[in-house]
Amino acid sequence: ENNSNGTNEDNNQSSNEWDAALSISGIRRDSESETEFYGSKNETLRDHLIWQLNLTPFSELDHSIAIALIDGIDDEGYLTVTIEEIREDFHSEESPVEVDEVEAVLRRIQQFDPIGVGCRDLKECLICQLRNYPKDTPHIETAQLLLNDCLSLLGQKNYRAIIKQTALSEQDIKEG
């Protein structure tokens, strides 16, 4: 039903447009809970990464490297093969592949959803995620310092050692 402003009709049209956009992108919405999720319930992380890969411009070689890297990512999202192993798979006399090229492809994959996928450990994953925040995000520098220099101490909740090592205050640590 339409009121004098047409807002019910406008809301229904906006909702239908949103639902159509979601279905095109592969995101479905559970109408009762409004939960959004990608693809079907059976979609794997690999499927989701390949879908994103196919939407991303890569040279033919880099696309092949990306597939090999994605194949080396476990169900937890961590890379389980070395960059050198991937390089060796693609390197030849007539078509040399450098470690830097494989690293560059990996960095692009690490920007796929979920951000940080393909990292080799928790620290690298968290650093990758932090890089996606605007540089003016409050406490970003403190968070980067804690991740780079004190991750194991942070995991142990050894705040005294962190304060001693970094000269941060307890308040800085809590905010970072």
URVENMO-V799158 format. One line per field, one symbol per residue. phi: phi as a letter, one per 30 degrees, with the letter a starting at -180 (. if undefined). psi: psi as a letter, one per 40 degrees, with the letter a starting at -180 (. if undefined). burial: + if it has 16 or more other C-alpha atoms within 10 Angstrom, else -. Layout:
phi=???
psi=???
burial=???
//
This chain:
phi=.ccdcidddddddddddddddddddjcccdddcidcachddcdceeedddededccdbdedddddddddddccdddjcdccdddddeddcdaedbdbceeddddddddddcdddejdidcadeddddddddddedcdeidddddddddcbedddddhcddddeddciddddedddd
psi=ihadeeddddddddddddddddddeehihhddeehiihaieehidddddddddeehhiiddddddddddddehieeeiheiidddddddehidegihidddddddddddeeihhheieieiddddddddddeiidehhedddddddddefdddddefgdddddddeeiidddddd.
burial=---------------------+----++---------+------++-+++--+--------++-++++++-++---+++++-+--++--+------+----++-+++-++++--++++++---+++++++---------+-+++-++--++-------+--+-----+----+--+
//
